[in-house]
Amino acid sequence: MLSFVITALVIALIAAILGFTGIAKGLAAIAKFVFYIFIVIFLITLIIGLVNGF
């Protein structure tokens, strides 16, 4: 999931450099949303791991 975020950000940066601001803005929003989902899932699994004692 994190690789998707990095890929979307790279494509958004390339689109922004080339002047496709609409595409860049959309990809950046998608990347931000997926990154936050990744952080939430990471924290949930971390808490579950701490409760179970690894």
Summary of the structure (lengths in Angstrom):
residues: 54
radius of gyration: 15.2
end to end distance: 22.7
largest distance: 50.4
contacts: 128
relative contact order: 0.15
helix: 91%
strand: 0%
